[in-house]
Amino acid sequence: MNNAARTQLLAEAAGTPKPIPNEVAKLTASQVGTHKGGYFSFQPRWDWITEAEPDLFN
């Protein structure tokens, strides 16, 4: 997620971003836009949060 956000900001800072072709967007979504992809994207953040805030659920 951080890489996606960083890439977006860099693209906008360089000028007007050029949209990617629909076929490329569909392929990318099929590769990373799944529940499993979401889990693996979020898991490192979750681990960091729960370690940094051990009393989160108290």
FENVEN-V804504 format. One record per residue. PHI is phi as a letter, one per 30 degrees, with the letter a starting at -180 (none if undefined). BURIAL is b if it has 24 or more other C-alpha atoms within 12 Angstrom, else e. D_CENTER is the distance of its C-alpha to the mean C-alpha in Angstrom with 1 decimal. Layout:
# FENVEN-V804504
PHI:BURIAL:D_CENTER
PHI:BURIAL:D_CENTER
This chain:
# FENVEN-V804504
none:e:2.0
d:e:5.6
d:e:6.5
d:e:5.2
d:e:6.9
d:e:9.6
d:e:10.3
d:e:10.8
d:e:13.1
d:e:14.9
d:e:15.6
d:e:17.0
d:e:19.0
d:e:20.5
k:e:21.7
d:e:21.0
d:e:18.1
c:e:19.4
d:e:17.7
d:e:17.0
d:e:19.5
e:e:19.0
d:e:19.6
d:e:16.8
d:e:14.4
d:e:16.0
d:e:15.8
d:e:12.1
d:e:11.6
d:e:14.3
d:e:12.7
b:e:9.1
c:e:9.7
c:e:12.0
d:e:12.7
d:e:12.9
d:e:9.5
d:e:8.2
e:e:10.8
d:e:10.1
d:e:6.5
d:e:8.3
e:e:11.6
d:e:11.7
d:e:10.9
d:e:13.5
e:e:15.9
d:e:15.8
d:e:16.4
d:e:19.2
d:e:20.8
d:e:20.8
b:e:22.1
d:e:24.5
c:e:26.3
e:e:23.4
c:e:25.1
d:e:28.7
